[in-house]
Amino acid sequence: MVHNSPLRGTFHLPASKSESNRALILQALAGAGDIANLSDAHDTQLLARLLALPPDTAEYDCEDAGTTLRFLTALLAVRNRRCVITGTARMRERPIGPLVDALRELGADISYVRAEGYPPLRLNGFAYSGRAALNVRADVSSQFVSALLLVAPTLPDGLFIHLVGEVGSAPYLRLTAYTLRAWGARVEVEAHAVRVWPGAVVAPEVYTVEADWSAASYAYALAALAPPDSELFLPNLTAFSPQGDHRVAAWAEDWGVETWYTETGVLLRTRNNPPLAPPPTAYDFSACPDLAPTVAVLLAALSRPATLTGLRSLRVKETDRIAALQAELARFGAALTEAAPEVFELLPGHFQVNGQYVRTYADHRMAMAFAPLALHGPLTIEAPEVVRKSFPAFWEELAGLGIRLGVPDAER
């Protein structure tokens, strides 16, 4: 379907999955606390269920939830649990070595069930080593560092982490620090180091989770592709969000989308006039890798050639998102090529939306990144149910705006 009239309405976002998962770990450590607006994302609900299992549980199946597996590993390790932590076939291909190495230094007895450096893991107990300072690689996944920081207040000496290598997804570490402080921890964050002091994790009276800025990126893509004078309201977002994907609001100015903050959320407006300055041709996703699929697809649809960097972590997500984007963008006439190591050139080509079938590779962000293209023509998204991982109501929210996509043959 092609929308020729302005797009208007409210786009209800899920609560932040990243913030919710951190709050759940701290709630478990505190043994108390109310969390308001907890995410209904599958990953968060899965973590909540796993945390509620009895202490003698023999195996924890984290399915395809990377954050859940990594956070839970750190929590159960320092709690002296004896169990196996596992996940899906894809989860067993995602690295966890830096986290395991760090936990071993702290005193955890952990062994690999299958391949070295990858889940499943066997936890065999914990005896604190007295180590209060660690060197941890920060260039593979910030989740390793966040997992350690969340349990750090419970260690006898707290924890000092020196971040080795280029720090990827730094805003997620700041989000971890923000959440820790809300639960009573003393935290200090520097460019290449983080310190957490020992002390009790104290539950706030109520901890309220903000709406998800990663999910907001799909609303921004809709606004950028919609006709002028379109307006979308996104409830429960704030101007001073601790979430790193808040960056999309600044980038959207160059896509012709204005952001207006209100007391209850954010109003997006699609301008009539083009940006005053030439649009940027370079985008660095080091601090916000989850935005990369959305922005790459959008730039191609807007016929904006660009250089994309900071994509390293995309190779170890739910799928290899770089390979997936290359394959699916090609269906529309665009190309994403590696011009130099970790430097990618986006070439829109003769981008057209004319009934393509988009593969999603069991990856929620692939499905949602391509969905806004329905404003410019018909297309079908494979396995639409994958969005349950982070945004279960995504298709209902699109339908509420009058946007409908094709249904895969298997579901007709």
Secondary structure as UniProt FT lines:
FT   STRAND          8..10
FT   HELIX           17..30
FT   STRAND          35..36
FT   HELIX           42..51
FT   TURN            55..56
FT   STRAND          59..61
FT   TURN            63..64
FT   HELIX           66..78
FT   TURN            79..80
FT   STRAND          82..86
FT   TURN            89..90
FT   HELIX           91..93
FT   HELIX           97..106
FT   STRAND          108..112
FT   TURN            116..117
FT   STRAND          121..126
FT   STRAND          133..137
FT   HELIX           142..151
FT   HELIX           152..154
FT   TURN            156..157
FT   STRAND          159..164
FT   TURN            168..169
FT   HELIX           170..182
FT   TURN            183..184
FT   STRAND          187..189
FT   STRAND          193..196
FT   STRAND          207..208
FT   HELIX           213..225
FT   TURN            228..229
FT   STRAND          231..235
FT   TURN            239..240
FT   HELIX           244..247
FT   HELIX           248..252
FT   HELIX           253..255
FT   STRAND          257..261
FT   STRAND          265..270
FT   STRAND          282..284
FT   TURN            286..287
FT   HELIX           289..291
FT   HELIX           292..301
FT   TURN            302..303
FT   STRAND          306..309
FT   HELIX           312..316
FT   HELIX           321..330
FT   TURN            331..333
FT   STRAND          335..340
FT   TURN            341..342
FT   STRAND          343..347
FT   STRAND          356..358
FT   TURN            361..362
FT   HELIX           364..370
FT   HELIX           371..375
FT   STRAND          379..381
FT   HELIX           384..389
FT   TURN            392..393
FT   HELIX           394..400
FT   TURN            401..402
FT   HELIX           409..411
//
